[in-house]
Amino acid sequence: MPMPFFRKWCQDEQEVNTNKALWKLSELPGAREKVSKALVKTARSHYDDLGRIADDMKRNGFKQAGKVLEARLPKTKKARSGDLGEILATEFVQEYLDYLVPVRRLRYKDGREMALRGDDFIGISKNPKNDLRLIKGESKSRVTLTSTTLQEARNALNKNHGRCTPASLYFVADRLMDGGGEEDVIGKILRAEVGAKSLPPDKITHVLFTLSGNMPLANLEADLRTCGRKRPQILVNLHIPDHQEFIKQTFKKIIDLGNS
């Protein structure tokens, strides 16, 4: 289950123009430490099932369980930065936009330093009549966020005519169908969408989430101004001035399971 922490951590400002929105997030004074436990626990859940981590601690002790978890985590600054950007993007979508991102993609990486191919995250919203809405998402994490990086993400969002890529939809659908029950129903709906391509543009929202040490407002506004209007567009910037130190300390806490 999602463990909301953004609203306790960040002040948010929104600029909305028809079907385009710019979200600017900045840390509230002293809030990082207050949400640290929730953020770290959430980050762990993206790499492994929390129940399995708890079982490792019970059977093998905290130190050994920490080593098991660490073996899943990337070591390089670049990979850690990218992973944390994807984690925060997923949690933002679930907390603020009320979409479900049902699959923790980072659990399925075939190399700890490798980024998974396909859409960075897919959000799903479904009403009782099985009316489907999707989010196609990209995340970028940079010390200095530039217009070039924003364009790279925009190009990825525009691939496949702006639709979620078939491989990404299949990946999510297969994981959901493995779980059975209501998840099986949603998985089958996603598989049907791969073949039918029936969702109109206004039911596929593009979300570009950025985590950065700078706050390049002019570049963000230019990107949102020039992207397509036929579908909803949401651009998010989470401004963390000590970007690299924040990532370093977050991963240190992820690995340190302590005595609790």
C-alpha positions as CSV (number, residue, x, y, z in Angstrom):
1,M,0.0,0.0,0.0
2,P,1.2,3.6,-0.7
3,M,2.7,5.4,2.3
4,P,1.9,9.1,1.6
5,F,4.7,11.5,2.5
6,F,4.8,14.2,-0.1
7,R,2.2,16.6,1.5
8,K,4.1,16.5,4.8
9,W,7.5,17.0,3.0
10,C,6.9,19.5,0.3
11,Q,5.1,22.8,-0.5
12,D,3.5,22.6,-3.9
13,E,2.6,25.3,-6.3
14,Q,0.5,24.6,-9.4
15,E,0.2,26.5,-12.7
16,V,-2.7,25.2,-14.8
17,N,-3.5,26.2,-18.3
18,T,-6.4,24.2,-19.8
19,N,-5.1,20.7,-20.0
20,K,-1.5,21.5,-19.0
21,A,-0.2,21.8,-15.5
22,L,3.2,22.6,-14.0
23,W,3.8,21.4,-10.4
24,K,6.6,23.0,-8.5
25,L,7.6,21.1,-5.3
26,S,10.0,22.4,-2.7
27,E,10.9,21.1,0.8
28,L,9.2,22.6,3.8
29,P,11.7,23.7,6.5
30,G,12.7,20.7,8.6
31,A,10.3,18.3,6.9
32,R,12.9,16.0,5.3
33,E,13.7,14.4,8.6
34,K,10.1,14.1,9.6
35,V,9.2,12.0,6.5
36,S,12.6,10.2,6.3
37,K,11.3,6.9,7.7
38,A,8.3,6.8,5.4
39,L,10.4,7.8,2.4
40,V,13.0,5.1,3.1
41,K,10.4,2.4,3.8
42,T,8.7,3.3,0.6
43,A,11.9,3.2,-1.4
44,R,12.7,-0.3,0.0
45,S,9.3,-1.5,-1.1
46,H,10.3,-0.6,-4.7
47,Y,13.2,-3.0,-4.6
48,D,11.7,-5.9,-2.6
49,D,8.5,-6.9,-0.8
50,L,8.6,-5.5,2.8
51,G,7.3,-8.8,4.2
52,R,10.2,-10.6,2.7
53,I,12.7,-8.1,4.1
54,A,11.1,-8.5,7.6
55,D,11.3,-12.3,7.2
56,D,15.0,-12.0,6.3
57,M,15.6,-9.9,9.4
58,K,13.8,-12.4,11.6
59,R,15.6,-15.4,10.2
60,N,19.1,-14.0,9.5
61,G,19.4,-10.9,11.6
62,F,19.5,-7.2,10.6
63,K,23.0,-7.1,9.3
64,Q,22.6,-10.1,7.0
65,A,19.2,-8.9,5.8
66,G,20.7,-5.5,5.0
67,K,23.3,-7.2,2.8
68,V,20.6,-9.2,1.0
69,L,18.8,-5.9,0.2
70,E,21.9,-4.1,-0.7
71,A,22.7,-6.7,-3.4
72,R,19.6,-5.4,-5.3
73,L,20.6,-1.8,-5.1
74,P,22.7,0.1,-7.7
75,K,26.1,1.4,-6.6
76,T,26.8,4.1,-9.1
77,K,25.6,7.7,-8.5
78,K,23.9,7.8,-11.9
79,A,21.9,4.6,-11.4
80,R,20.9,5.6,-7.9
81,S,19.8,9.0,-9.1
82,G,17.7,7.5,-11.8
83,D,16.1,4.9,-9.5
84,L,15.2,7.5,-6.9
85,G,13.7,9.8,-9.5
86,E,11.4,6.9,-10.6
87,I,10.5,6.0,-7.1
88,L,9.5,9.6,-6.2
89,A,7.6,9.9,-9.5
90,T,5.6,6.8,-8.8
91,E,4.7,8.0,-5.3
92,F,3.8,11.5,-6.5
93,V,1.3,10.1,-9.1
94,Q,-0.3,7.9,-6.4
95,E,-0.5,10.6,-3.8
96,Y,-1.5,13.6,-5.8
97,L,-3.1,12.3,-9.0
98,D,-5.0,9.4,-7.5
99,Y,-3.8,6.9,-10.0
100,L,-2.4,3.5,-9.1
101,V,1.0,2.5,-10.2
102,P,0.6,-1.2,-9.5
103,V,4.0,-2.7,-10.4
104,R,7.3,-1.9,-8.7
105,R,9.5,-2.0,-11.8
106,L,12.8,-1.9,-9.9
107,R,12.2,-5.4,-8.5
108,Y,12.5,-6.7,-12.1
109,K,15.8,-5.2,-13.2
110,D,18.2,-7.7,-14.7
111,G,21.2,-5.7,-13.6
112,R,21.5,-3.5,-10.6
113,E,23.1,-0.6,-12.6
114,M,20.8,-1.1,-15.6
115,A,17.6,0.9,-16.3
116,L,14.6,-1.1,-17.5
117,R,13.6,-0.3,-21.0
118,G,10.1,1.0,-21.8
119,D,8.0,3.6,-20.1
120,D,9.4,4.7,-16.7
121,F,6.0,4.3,-15.0
122,I,2.4,3.6,-16.0
123,G,-0.5,4.9,-13.9
124,I,-3.9,3.2,-14.1
125,S,-7.3,4.6,-13.2
126,K,-10.5,2.4,-13.6
127,N,-14.1,3.1,-12.6
128,P,-16.6,0.3,-11.8
129,K,-17.7,0.3,-15.5
130,N,-14.1,-0.6,-16.4
131,D,-13.6,2.8,-18.0
132,L,-9.8,2.9,-18.3
133,R,-7.5,5.9,-18.1
134,L,-3.7,5.7,-18.2
135,I,-0.7,7.8,-17.3
136,K,2.4,7.4,-19.5
137,G,5.3,8.6,-17.4
138,E,8.9,9.6,-17.7
139,S,11.3,10.6,-14.8
140,K,14.6,12.5,-14.9
141,S,16.9,13.1,-12.0
142,R,19.8,15.6,-12.5
143,V,22.0,17.9,-10.4
144,T,21.4,20.5,-13.2
145,L,18.3,19.9,-15.2
146,T,18.7,21.3,-18.8
147,S,16.4,21.8,-21.8
148,T,18.3,18.9,-23.5
149,T,17.3,16.5,-20.7
150,L,13.7,17.7,-20.9
151,Q,13.6,17.1,-24.6
152,E,15.0,13.6,-24.2
153,A,12.1,12.8,-21.9
154,R,9.6,14.5,-24.1
155,N,10.8,12.4,-27.1
156,A,10.3,9.3,-25.0
157,L,6.7,10.3,-24.1
158,N,5.9,11.0,-27.8
159,K,7.0,7.6,-29.0
160,N,4.4,5.2,-30.2
161,H,2.1,8.2,-31.0
162,G,2.1,9.2,-27.4
163,R,0.6,5.8,-26.2
164,C,2.1,3.6,-23.6
165,T,4.5,1.2,-25.4
166,P,3.0,-2.3,-26.0
167,A,6.0,-3.9,-24.2
168,S,5.4,-1.8,-21.1
169,L,1.7,-2.5,-21.1
170,Y,2.3,-6.2,-21.5
171,F,4.8,-6.1,-18.6
172,V,2.3,-4.5,-16.2
173,A,-0.5,-6.7,-17.4
174,D,1.4,-9.9,-17.0
175,R,2.5,-8.9,-13.4
176,L,-1.1,-8.1,-12.5
177,M,-2.5,-11.3,-14.0
178,D,0.0,-13.3,-12.0
179,G,-1.7,-11.9,-8.9
180,G,-5.2,-13.0,-9.8
181,G,-8.4,-11.5,-8.4
182,E,-9.2,-7.9,-9.3
183,E,-5.7,-7.4,-10.6
184,D,-6.3,-10.2,-13.1
185,V,-9.3,-8.1,-14.4
186,I,-7.2,-5.0,-14.8
187,G,-4.4,-7.0,-16.5
188,K,-6.9,-8.3,-19.1
189,I,-8.1,-4.8,-19.8
190,L,-4.5,-3.7,-20.4
191,R,-3.9,-6.6,-22.8
192,A,-7.0,-5.7,-24.7
193,E,-5.7,-2.1,-25.0
194,V,-2.5,-3.3,-26.6
195,G,-4.4,-4.8,-29.5
196,A,-7.3,-2.4,-29.8
197,K,-5.5,0.9,-29.2
198,S,-8.9,2.3,-28.3
199,L,-8.1,4.9,-25.7
200,P,-8.5,8.4,-27.1
201,P,-5.7,11.0,-26.4
202,D,-7.7,12.7,-23.6
203,K,-7.6,9.4,-21.6
204,I,-3.8,9.0,-21.8
205,T,-2.1,11.7,-19.6
206,H,1.6,12.4,-20.1
207,V,3.5,13.0,-16.8
208,L,7.1,14.2,-16.8
209,F,8.6,14.1,-13.3
210,T,11.9,15.8,-12.6
211,L,14.1,15.8,-9.6
212,S,16.8,18.4,-9.7
213,G,19.4,20.5,-7.8
214,N,18.4,23.5,-9.8
215,M,15.0,24.9,-10.5
216,P,15.1,25.9,-14.2
217,L,11.7,27.6,-14.4
218,A,12.2,29.0,-17.9
219,N,13.1,25.6,-19.3
220,L,10.1,24.0,-17.6
221,E,7.7,26.6,-18.8
222,A,9.1,26.3,-22.4
223,D,8.8,22.6,-22.4
224,L,5.2,22.7,-21.2
225,R,4.3,25.5,-23.7
226,T,5.6,23.6,-26.7
227,C,4.4,20.1,-26.0
228,G,1.2,18.8,-27.6
229,R,-2.2,19.9,-26.5
230,K,-4.3,16.9,-27.7
231,R,-3.8,15.1,-24.4
232,P,-3.4,16.2,-20.7
233,Q,0.2,17.1,-19.9
234,I,1.6,17.3,-16.3
235,L,5.2,18.5,-15.7
236,V,6.6,18.2,-12.1
237,N,9.8,19.5,-10.6
238,L,11.0,18.5,-7.2
239,H,13.7,20.9,-6.3
240,I,16.3,19.5,-3.9
241,P,19.3,21.9,-3.7
242,D,21.6,19.3,-2.2
243,H,20.6,16.7,-4.8
244,Q,23.6,14.4,-4.6
245,E,23.8,14.4,-0.8
246,F,20.1,13.7,-0.6
247,I,20.5,10.7,-2.8
248,K,23.6,9.5,-1.0
249,Q,21.9,9.7,2.5
250,T,18.7,8.2,1.3
251,F,20.4,5.0,0.0
252,K,22.5,4.8,3.1
253,K,19.3,4.7,5.1
254,I,17.7,2.2,2.8
255,I,20.5,-0.3,3.4
256,D,20.7,0.3,7.2
257,L,17.9,-1.8,8.6
258,G,19.0,-0.9,12.1
259,N,17.4,-2.9,14.9
260,S,13.7,-2.3,14.1
